[in-house]
Amino acid sequence: MGAIVTPHRTMKVAILFLTLLPLLCPAAENEFFTMDNGLRDVKTITGKAALLEELGYDGVTWRPGNTAEAVKEMSARGIKMHGWMMSLPVVKKEKAAPLPVGEIEALKGTSAIVWVQLTRGGGGDDDAARELHRLNAVAKPLGLRIAIYPHINNHVETLEQALRVADLVDDDNVGVSLTLCHQLKVKGMQDLAPLLKRALPKLFLVLVSGAEAGDTKSMGWDKLIQPLGQGSYDVGQLLKMLRELDYKGPVGMIGYGLKQPAKDHLKQSIDSWRKLTRAAAGADTSTETTSYYVDAPGGSDNHHGITAQSAWKSLKNVENINLQPGDKILLKAGGVFSGSLSPKGNGADGKPITNSRQ
């Protein structure tokens, strides 16, 4: 005798499963990439790709030069080419320079975003829009979008200015990006929520870094570009804003000027990224603590400081950490540490910030 089928029960189970599906499959996190300037001490493209794979990065952005080789090596390791950076001078029509068509064509099939710094060249916004239309005529048929990269001392320095030019272009294939360090340098501390909400339909990329809060206009790049997890600026709140706006694009880390070896600062940043995104999604991260190691004779201030093997040498880096409840500062026994110890951050009931020896 064949099995007895009960369609109504099967249907109830299916409906229950579909009801639970959003709970079982939470919204995917934004993909996380690093700019290639965070990989400068890794000499080969193969080595760069291997390191990103090892640490768990989703992607990278590249600059003109060896683009085809980079696409091949990164793809072989499962690393996406999230962006490809170039400069486009804002000049009068008769002074327009040739476009790097060959390198752009090497990006076909990658879905990379052509990330454009609009440099000053004597032209105005209409000239910038014309140059972006000219670039778009190359990129769009290849399936590549364009995003304006705000950069201090360029024609476009801020997200507000990028939106103004993108509106003039008036093409869905041409968007904008937030570059946090440049936004802080030019505009200072501001409520980014209204700006991000307005930018969202055109926001293709977001670039972050650890940074200090305060008078950011007067700060140097060493204060505005740090590994994630350092500095007093609340990057976690920014990520929460992006999540609430349902921003789906990638988020990246800038590595300009970082002195630590690539493996150290990239590991620190992706570890912090994972913790920050869990917190932005509402996960309880209160039980997650970090120990920071300082070893006067055997450490180096170019290390990330979060393992005994990669300890810092001096107390200087401790001053740049925004410590969380339960975090520990562990000083190597027998060492002599000069300077003061005035760390940032606060403990909580039952979870003090402690200073001890290893």
Residue pairs with C-beta under 8 A, 6 or more apart in sequence:
26 281
27 281
29 277
29 281
30 206
30 242
30 247
30 248
30 249
30 250
30 251
30 277
31 58
31 59
31 80
31 82
31 250
31 251
32 57
32 58
32 59
32 250
32 251
32 252
32 253
32 270
32 273
33 57
33 58
33 59
33 60
33 61
33 80
33 82
33 83
33 250
33 251
33 252
33 253
34 52
34 57
34 60
34 61
34 252
34 253
34 255
34 266
34 269
35 60
35 61
35 85
35 207
35 252
35 253
35 254
35 255
35 256
36 48
36 60
36 61
36 62
36 63
36 255
37 254
37 255
37 256
38 253
38 254
38 255
38 256
38 258
38 262
38 265
38 266
39 48
39 51
39 52
39 60
39 255
39 262
39 266
40 255
40 262
41 261
41 262
42 48
42 51
42 262
45 66
45 69
45 70
45 73
45 74
46 73
48 60
48 73
49 73
49 74
49 76
49 77
49 79
50 77
51 262
51 263
51 266
52 59
52 60
52 74
52 77
52 79
52 266
53 77
53 78
53 79
55 263
55 266
55 267
55 270
56 270
57 79
57 266
57 270
58 79
58 80
58 82
58 250
59 74
59 79
59 80
59 81
59 82
59 250
59 252
60 70
60 74
60 79
60 80
60 81
60 82
61 81
61 82
61 83
61 84
61 85
61 115
61 252
62 70
62 81
62 83
62 84
62 85
62 112
63 84
63 85
63 86
64 84
64 85
64 86
64 100
64 103
65 103
67 84
67 103
67 106
67 107
68 103
68 106
70 81
71 81
71 106
71 107
71 110
74 80
74 81
75 81
75 110
80 110
80 111
80 112
81 107
81 110
81 111
81 112
82 112
82 113
82 205
82 250
82 252
83 112
83 113
83 114
83 115
83 147
83 205
83 252
84 103
84 104
84 107
84 112
84 113
84 114
84 115
85 115
85 116
85 117
85 149
86 100
86 114
86 115
86 116
86 117
87 116
87 117
87 119
88 116
88 117
88 118
88 119
88 131
88 132
88 135
89 95
89 97
89 118
89 119
89 120
89 121
89 123
89 131
90 118
90 119
90 120
90 121
90 122
90 123
90 124
90 127
90 128
90 131
90 155
91 97
91 121
91 122
91 123
91 127
91 131
92 122
92 123
92 127
93 127
93 130
95 121
95 122
96 131
96 134
99 134
99 135
99 138
101 138
104 114
104 138
104 139
104 142
104 144
105 142
107 114
107 142
107 144
108 142
108 143
108 144
109 143
110 144
111 143
111 144
112 144
113 144
113 145
113 146
113 147
113 204
113 205
114 135
114 139
114 144
114 145
114 146
114 147
115 146
115 147
115 149
115 177
115 205
116 132
116 135
116 146
116 147
116 148
116 149
117 149
117 151
117 154
117 156
118 128
118 131
118 132
118 148
118 154
118 155
118 156
118 165
119 154
119 155
120 153
120 154
120 155
121 127
121 155
123 131
123 155
125 164
125 165
125 168
126 168
128 155
128 156
128 165
128 168
129 165
129 168
129 169
132 146
132 148
132 165
132 169
132 174
133 169
133 171
135 146
136 146
136 169
136 171
136 173
136 174
139 145
139 146
139 173
140 173
145 173
145 174
145 175
145 204
146 173
146 174
146 175
147 174
147 175
147 176
147 177
147 204
147 205
148 156
148 162
148 165
148 166
148 174
148 175
148 176
148 177
149 156
149 177
149 179
150 156
150 157
150 158
150 159
150 161
150 162
150 176
150 177
150 178
150 179
150 182
150 183
150 186
151 157
151 179
151 182
152 182
152 185
152 186
155 161
156 162
156 165
157 182
157 186
158 182
158 183
158 186
158 187
159 176
159 177
159 178
159 179
159 183
159 195
159 199
160 187
160 195
162 176
162 177
163 176
163 198
163 199
163 202
166 174
166 175
166 176
166 202
174 202
175 202
175 203
175 204
176 199
176 202
176 203
176 204
177 203
177 204
177 205
177 206
177 207
178 192
178 196
178 199
178 203
178 205
178 206
178 207
179 207
179 254
180 206
180 207
180 208
180 209
180 211
180 235
180 238
181 207
181 209
181 211
181 221
181 224
181 225
181 254
183 190
183 192
184 211
184 216
184 217
184 219
184 224
184 233
185 216
185 217
185 219
185 224
186 217
187 217
188 215
188 216
188 217
189 213
189 214
189 216
192 238
192 241
193 241
196 203
196 241
196 242
196 245
196 247
197 245
200 245
200 247
203 247
203 249
204 249
205 249
205 250
205 251
205 252
206 242
206 247
206 249
206 250
206 251
206 252
207 251
207 252
207 253
207 254
208 228
208 235
208 238
208 239
208 251
208 252
208 253
208 254
209 224
209 225
209 226
209 227
209 228
209 235
209 253
209 254
210 225
210 226
210 227
210 228
210 229
210 230
210 231
210 233
210 235
210 269
210 272
211 223
211 224
211 225
211 226
211 231
211 233
211 235
212 219
212 223
212 224
212 226
212 231
212 232
212 233
212 320
213 231
213 232
213 233
213 234
214 232
216 223
216 224
216 233
221 256
221 257
222 257
223 231
225 254
225 255
225 256
225 257
225 258
226 258
226 320
227 253
227 258
227 260
227 265
227 268
227 269
227 272
227 304
228 235
228 253
228 268
228 269
228 270
228 272
228 273
228 276
229 268
229 269
229 271
229 272
229 275
229 290
229 321
229 322
230 268
230 317
230 320
230 321
230 322
231 320
231 322
232 322
232 344
235 276
236 276
236 279
236 280
239 251
239 276
239 277
239 280
240 279
240 280
242 251
242 280
243 280
243 281
251 273
253 266
253 269
253 273
255 262
255 265
255 266
258 265
259 301
259 302
260 268
260 302
260 303
260 304
261 302
261 303
264 302
264 303
264 304
264 310
265 304
267 304
268 304
268 305
268 306
271 306
275 285
275 288
278 285
279 285
286 325
286 348
286 351
287 326
289 324
289 325
289 326
289 327
289 328
289 351
290 306
290 324
290 327
290 328
291 306
291 327
291 328
291 329
291 330
292 305
292 306
292 312
292 317
292 318
292 321
292 327
292 328
292 329
292 330
293 299
293 305
293 306
293 307
293 308
293 310
293 311
293 312
293 330
293 332
293 358
294 305
294 311
294 312
294 313
294 314
294 315
294 318
294 329
294 330
294 331
294 332
294 335
294 337
295 308
295 311
295 312
295 313
295 332
295 335
295 358
296 313
296 314
296 332
296 335
296 336
296 337
297 332
297 335
298 311
298 332
299 305
299 311
299 312
299 313
299 314
299 332
300 311
300 312
300 313
301 312
301 313
301 314
301 316
301 317
303 310
303 311
303 312
304 310
305 311
305 312
305 317
308 330
308 358
311 332
312 318
314 337
314 338
314 339
315 337
315 338
315 339
315 340
315 341
316 339
318 329
318 341
318 343
319 342
319 343
319 344
321 327
321 343
321 344
321 345
322 344
322 345
323 329
323 343
323 344
323 345
323 346
323 353
324 345
324 353
325 346
325 347
325 348
325 351
325 352
325 353
326 347
326 348
326 351
326 352
326 353
327 345
327 353
327 354
328 353
328 354
328 355
328 356
329 341
329 343
329 353
329 354
329 355
329 356
330 356
330 357
330 358
331 337
331 355
331 356
331 357
331 358
332 357
332 358
333 357
333 358
341 355
343 353
345 353
346 353
347 353
